[in-house]
Amino acid sequence: SFSVRETSVEDESLAVIFATSGTTGLPKAVPLTHGNLLDNALRMYDSLELLAEGDNLLNVLPNFHSFGYTAAGLMPLVRNLRQTLLASFLPPVEAMKTIRASGTNVILAVPAMLHFMIVAVDKGAPKPENLKMVVTGGDRLNVQLDAKAKAVLGAGVIEGYGLTECSPVVAVNHDYEKRRLGTVGPVMDGYEWKLLNDKNEDVTASGEGVLWVRGPSVASGYFRDPVMTADRFVDGWFNTGDYVRMEEGCVRILDRVTDIIIVGGFNVYPQEVEAILHTHPAVSQAVVVGMPHPVNGEVPKAFIQLREGMQVTSREIIDFCKKHLAHFKVPRSIEFMESFPLSSTGKVLRRMLKQPK
């Protein structure tokens, strides 16, 4: 038989374990409690001031992704909002038909989905009726998409920010009047935040540094990984690994301290791609970085130094990667190098590789 079980935001029992990445690029398991998830869902609802009874939210984001699990799935459940469940956003034209037919008026999406929606409507797909807002997360938003979304879809974009270790939402713009375009909004109520420099000195007063957060939605550490836990979690504070600037109380993401590449909301770990490239017989050294992309936010680019006397084309390298990597992890372009720019300690200067030539 089933027994009634009450859950509160103080409930510390394990609810789910999500996979993410540590600073090494290797997958890390993040255990989140019922309290973590419920607290985050409630705070997100309260932060999105335009949400109201009767709203119909699109639930198409994958549930193995913390944004999809908490924001698109759990939040409407705990606030008694309707959901439109869609198995896939592809093809976009069919997805737009479902959105219109179901009366969906709030869309939770990664920025790549927003681009697909705009293109689909431009090609004749039906517009959503009475769309109230589009909330994006999981990747940086190209601010130019906001004006296009408003013109084509009938609603602008509310941008937020989060990490799996935070259940996931940390900050979000509240509504159109209060939002600061280009930022991810203020840190949600209930979170403490501070900024540290690379020496772990508090530089909060300067308004710029690595963002650390603490609050009831933050995980207690990584599953069975005390070393990584000690590195990222300190006295309840979590190091987001993101370098930010505070602008009138809103968070602007300036750079990722880690080298993770985010392609359409999905993480690509350079070390994983580099490991595949290094198995190619012609490759001596490979470095993968993220390059800006108008649709996906970033895409991988590989810089390769060949073994002496070996020859290979860019197409051959890309085809090789396609055999061993998921499509979004495959480098979109290859650049062959005679040598790599190095720091005084012999480390490859990835940031220099990303600079336009």
C-alpha positions as CSV (number, residue, x, y, z in Angstrom):
1,S,0.0,0.0,0.0
2,F,1.0,3.6,-0.4
3,S,1.5,5.9,2.5
4,V,1.1,9.7,2.5
5,R,4.4,11.5,2.6
6,E,4.7,15.2,3.0
7,T,7.6,17.0,1.5
8,S,8.8,20.5,2.5
9,V,11.7,22.7,1.4
10,E,13.6,21.4,4.4
11,D,13.4,17.8,3.2
12,E,16.9,16.5,2.8
13,S,16.1,13.1,1.3
14,L,17.6,12.4,-2.1
15,A,15.4,13.1,-5.1
16,V,17.6,12.8,-8.2
17,I,21.2,12.6,-9.4
18,F,22.1,14.7,-12.4
19,A,25.3,14.3,-14.4
20,T,27.3,17.4,-15.1
21,S,31.0,18.4,-15.4
22,G,33.7,19.5,-13.0
23,T,36.6,21.7,-13.9
24,T,38.5,18.7,-15.3
25,G,35.7,18.2,-17.9
26,L,34.9,14.7,-16.5
27,P,31.3,14.0,-15.7
28,K,30.3,14.6,-12.1
29,A,27.2,13.4,-10.3
30,V,25.2,16.0,-8.5
31,P,22.7,14.7,-5.9
32,L,19.7,17.0,-5.4
33,T,17.2,16.6,-2.6
34,H,13.4,17.1,-2.7
35,G,14.0,20.3,-0.8
36,N,16.6,21.6,-3.3
37,L,14.2,21.1,-6.2
38,L,11.0,22.3,-4.6
39,D,12.7,25.4,-3.3
40,N,14.1,26.2,-6.7
41,A,10.8,25.6,-8.5
42,L,8.9,27.9,-6.0
43,R,11.5,30.7,-6.2
44,M,11.5,30.6,-9.9
45,Y,7.8,30.9,-10.0
46,D,7.9,33.9,-7.7
47,S,10.7,35.5,-9.7
48,L,8.8,35.3,-13.0
49,E,6.3,37.9,-12.1
50,L,4.3,37.5,-15.3
51,L,3.3,33.9,-14.5
52,A,-0.3,33.5,-13.4
53,E,-3.1,31.0,-12.8
54,G,-4.3,29.6,-16.1
55,D,-1.0,29.8,-17.9
56,N,0.0,26.9,-20.2
57,L,3.7,26.2,-20.3
58,L,5.6,24.3,-23.0
59,N,7.4,21.2,-21.6
60,V,9.8,20.0,-24.3
61,L,13.2,20.4,-22.7
62,P,14.8,17.0,-21.9
63,N,14.2,15.8,-18.3
64,F,17.8,14.7,-18.0
65,H,18.6,18.4,-18.2
66,S,18.1,20.2,-14.9
67,F,16.5,23.2,-16.6
68,G,13.9,20.9,-18.2
69,Y,13.3,18.8,-15.1
70,T,12.8,21.7,-12.6
71,A,11.7,24.7,-14.6
72,A,9.6,23.1,-17.4
73,G,8.4,20.1,-15.4
74,L,8.3,20.6,-11.7
75,M,7.5,24.3,-11.5
76,P,4.1,24.1,-13.2
77,L,3.2,21.0,-11.2
78,V,3.8,22.7,-7.8
79,R,1.9,25.9,-8.9
80,N,-0.9,24.1,-10.6
81,L,-0.2,25.4,-14.1
82,R,-1.1,23.6,-17.2
83,Q,1.6,22.0,-19.4
84,T,1.9,21.1,-23.0
85,L,4.1,18.0,-23.3
86,L,6.0,17.8,-26.5
87,A,8.4,14.9,-27.1
88,S,10.7,16.8,-29.5
89,F,11.0,20.3,-31.0
90,L,11.9,18.8,-34.3
91,P,10.7,19.5,-36.9
92,P,10.0,23.0,-35.7
93,V,7.0,23.5,-38.0
94,E,5.1,20.7,-36.4
95,A,6.1,21.9,-33.0
96,M,4.7,25.3,-33.7
97,K,1.4,23.7,-34.8
98,T,1.2,21.9,-31.5
99,I,2.0,25.1,-29.6
100,R,-0.8,27.0,-31.3
101,A,-3.3,24.2,-31.1
102,S,-2.7,23.6,-27.4
103,G,-3.0,27.3,-26.4
104,T,0.5,27.4,-25.0
105,N,1.3,30.9,-23.8
106,V,4.6,30.5,-22.0
107,I,7.6,28.9,-23.6
108,L,10.7,27.7,-21.7
109,A,13.5,27.2,-24.2
110,V,17.2,27.2,-24.9
111,P,18.2,30.0,-27.3
112,A,18.7,27.6,-30.3
113,M,15.0,26.6,-30.0
114,L,14.0,30.3,-30.1
115,H,15.9,30.7,-33.4
116,F,14.1,27.6,-34.8
117,M,10.7,29.0,-33.8
118,I,11.4,32.3,-35.6
119,V,12.6,30.6,-38.8
120,A,9.6,28.2,-38.7
121,V,7.1,31.1,-38.5
122,D,9.0,32.9,-41.3
123,K,8.5,29.8,-43.4
124,G,4.8,29.7,-42.8
125,A,4.3,27.9,-39.5
126,P,1.4,29.2,-37.4
127,K,2.2,31.8,-34.8
128,P,1.4,31.1,-31.2
129,E,-1.8,32.9,-30.0
130,N,-1.5,35.2,-27.0
131,L,2.1,34.3,-26.3
132,K,3.0,35.9,-23.0
133,M,6.7,35.3,-22.7
134,V,9.6,33.2,-23.8
135,V,12.0,32.2,-20.9
136,T,15.5,31.2,-22.0
137,G,18.3,29.5,-20.2
138,G,21.0,26.9,-20.6
139,D,23.1,29.1,-22.9
140,R,23.9,32.7,-23.6
141,L,21.2,34.6,-25.5
142,N,22.0,36.5,-28.6
143,V,20.2,39.8,-27.7
144,Q,19.3,40.3,-31.3
145,L,16.9,37.4,-31.0
146,D,14.8,39.4,-28.6
147,A,13.6,41.9,-31.2
148,K,13.0,39.2,-33.7
149,A,11.0,37.1,-31.2
150,K,8.8,40.1,-30.4
151,A,8.2,40.9,-34.1
152,V,7.6,37.3,-35.2
153,L,6.3,35.5,-32.2
154,G,4.6,38.4,-30.4
155,A,6.6,38.2,-27.2
156,G,10.1,39.2,-26.1
157,V,12.6,37.1,-24.2
158,I,13.1,36.8,-20.4
159,E,16.7,35.5,-19.9
160,G,17.8,33.5,-16.8
161,Y,20.9,31.6,-15.6
162,G,21.5,28.5,-13.6
163,L,23.7,25.5,-13.0
164,T,22.9,21.9,-12.2
165,E,24.5,22.2,-8.8
166,C,21.9,24.9,-8.0
167,S,18.8,22.9,-9.0
168,P,19.4,24.9,-11.4
169,V,18.1,28.5,-11.5
170,V,20.3,31.1,-9.8
171,A,19.1,34.3,-11.5
172,V,16.4,35.4,-13.8
173,N,14.9,38.7,-15.1
174,H,11.5,39.3,-13.5
175,D,9.5,40.8,-16.4
176,Y,9.8,43.0,-19.4
177,E,9.7,46.3,-17.6
178,K,12.3,45.3,-15.0
179,R,14.6,43.2,-17.2
180,R,18.1,44.4,-18.2
181,L,18.6,43.1,-21.7
182,G,22.0,41.3,-22.0
183,T,22.0,40.3,-18.4
184,V,20.4,37.2,-16.7
185,G,18.6,39.3,-14.2
186,P,19.1,39.5,-10.4
187,V,20.1,36.6,-8.2
188,M,16.8,35.1,-6.9
189,D,15.6,35.9,-3.4
190,G,16.9,33.5,-0.8
191,Y,20.3,33.2,-2.4
192,E,23.4,34.8,-1.0
193,W,26.1,35.8,-3.5
194,K,29.6,37.1,-3.5
195,L,32.4,37.7,-6.0
196,L,36.0,36.4,-5.6
197,N,39.1,36.9,-7.6
198,D,41.5,34.2,-8.8
199,K,43.2,34.4,-5.3
200,N,39.9,33.7,-3.6
201,E,39.9,37.2,-2.2
202,D,36.4,38.9,-1.8
203,V,36.0,41.5,-4.5
204,T,32.2,41.9,-4.3
205,A,32.6,45.7,-3.8
206,S,34.3,46.0,-7.2
207,G,31.2,44.5,-8.9
208,E,33.2,42.0,-11.0
209,G,34.7,38.6,-10.3
210,V,33.9,34.9,-10.1
211,L,30.3,34.3,-8.8
212,W,29.8,32.2,-5.7
213,V,26.3,31.4,-4.4
214,R,24.8,29.9,-1.3
215,G,21.2,29.0,-0.6
216,P,18.6,26.3,0.0
217,S,18.6,25.2,-3.7
218,V,22.4,24.6,-3.8
219,A,23.6,21.0,-3.6
220,S,25.8,19.8,-0.8
221,G,28.5,18.5,-3.1
222,Y,29.3,15.9,-5.7
223,F,28.3,12.3,-5.3
224,R,31.2,10.2,-3.9
225,D,33.8,12.8,-5.0
226,P,35.2,14.5,-1.9
227,V,38.1,16.0,-3.9
228,M,36.0,17.9,-6.4
229,T,33.5,18.7,-3.6
230,A,36.2,20.4,-1.6
231,D,37.3,22.3,-4.7
232,R,33.9,23.8,-5.6
233,F,31.9,23.8,-2.3
234,V,33.2,25.7,0.6
235,D,31.2,26.3,3.8
236,G,27.9,26.0,1.9
237,W,29.1,28.3,-0.9
238,F,29.3,27.0,-4.5
239,N,31.8,28.3,-7.0
240,T,29.9,28.7,-10.2
241,G,33.1,29.0,-12.3
242,D,31.6,32.0,-14.1
243,Y,33.2,35.4,-14.3
244,V,30.5,38.1,-14.0
245,R,29.8,41.7,-13.6
246,M,27.0,43.1,-11.5
247,E,25.0,45.9,-13.2
248,E,22.4,47.6,-11.1
249,G,21.7,44.4,-9.3
250,C,21.7,42.2,-12.4
251,V,24.2,39.6,-13.4
252,R,26.1,39.9,-16.7
253,I,28.0,36.8,-17.6
254,L,31.4,37.9,-19.0
255,D,33.2,34.6,-19.4
256,R,33.3,31.0,-18.3
257,V,36.2,30.3,-16.1
258,T,36.0,26.7,-17.2
259,D,36.6,25.8,-20.8
260,I,33.2,24.1,-21.3
261,I,31.6,24.8,-24.7
262,I,27.8,25.2,-24.7
263,V,26.3,24.2,-28.0
264,G,22.6,24.9,-28.1
265,G,22.2,24.3,-24.4
266,F,24.3,21.1,-24.3
267,N,27.8,20.9,-22.7
268,V,30.7,19.9,-24.8
269,Y,33.9,19.1,-22.9
270,P,37.0,20.0,-24.9
271,Q,39.0,17.2,-23.3
272,E,36.6,14.6,-24.6
273,V,36.9,15.9,-28.2
274,E,40.6,16.3,-27.9
275,A,40.9,12.7,-26.7
276,I,39.2,11.5,-29.8
277,L,41.3,13.7,-32.1
278,H,44.5,12.4,-30.4
279,T,43.6,8.9,-31.5
280,H,43.9,9.9,-35.2
281,P,47.2,8.7,-36.5
282,A,48.1,12.0,-38.2
283,V,47.4,14.2,-35.1
284,S,50.3,15.2,-32.8
285,Q,48.4,17.8,-30.7
286,A,44.9,19.1,-30.7
287,V,43.2,21.9,-28.8
288,V,39.4,22.5,-29.0
289,V,37.8,25.8,-28.1
290,G,34.3,27.3,-28.5
291,M,33.7,29.8,-31.2
292,P,30.7,32.2,-31.4
293,H,27.7,30.9,-33.5
294,P,24.6,32.9,-34.3
295,V,22.2,30.0,-33.7
296,N,23.9,27.6,-31.2
297,G,25.7,30.2,-29.1
298,E,29.0,28.4,-29.5
299,V,30.4,25.6,-31.7
300,P,33.6,23.6,-31.3
301,K,36.7,24.5,-33.4
302,A,39.8,22.3,-33.4
303,F,43.3,23.5,-33.7
304,I,45.6,20.7,-34.8
305,Q,49.3,20.2,-35.1
306,L,50.1,17.2,-37.4
307,R,52.7,14.6,-36.9
308,E,55.8,15.3,-38.9
309,G,55.5,14.0,-42.5
310,M,51.7,13.3,-42.1
311,Q,49.0,14.9,-44.2
312,V,45.2,15.0,-43.7
313,T,42.4,17.4,-44.7
314,S,39.9,19.2,-42.6
315,R,37.1,17.1,-44.0
316,E,38.9,13.8,-43.1
317,I,39.3,15.0,-39.5
318,I,35.6,16.0,-39.2
319,D,34.4,12.7,-40.7
320,F,36.7,10.9,-38.3
321,C,35.1,12.8,-35.4
322,K,31.6,12.0,-36.6
323,K,32.3,8.3,-36.2
324,H,33.1,8.7,-32.5
325,L,31.2,11.8,-31.2
326,A,27.7,13.0,-30.9
327,H,26.9,15.5,-33.6
328,F,26.9,18.5,-31.4
329,K,30.4,17.6,-30.2
330,V,32.0,17.4,-33.7
331,P,34.2,20.4,-34.5
332,R,32.6,22.6,-37.1
333,S,36.0,23.8,-38.4
334,I,39.7,22.8,-38.3
335,E,42.7,25.0,-38.3
336,F,46.2,23.5,-38.7
337,M,49.0,24.9,-36.6
338,E,52.7,24.9,-36.8
339,S,52.8,25.6,-33.1
340,F,50.6,26.7,-30.2
341,P,50.7,29.9,-28.2
342,L,52.0,29.0,-24.7
343,S,52.1,30.6,-21.3
344,S,55.2,30.9,-19.3
345,T,54.3,27.7,-17.6
346,G,53.9,25.8,-20.9
347,K,50.1,25.8,-21.0
348,V,48.3,26.4,-24.3
349,L,46.7,29.9,-24.3
350,R,43.2,28.9,-25.4
351,R,41.9,32.5,-25.2
352,M,44.4,33.6,-27.9
353,L,43.1,30.8,-30.1
354,K,39.6,32.2,-29.8
355,Q,40.6,35.7,-30.9
356,P,39.5,36.8,-34.4
357,K,42.4,37.1,-36.9
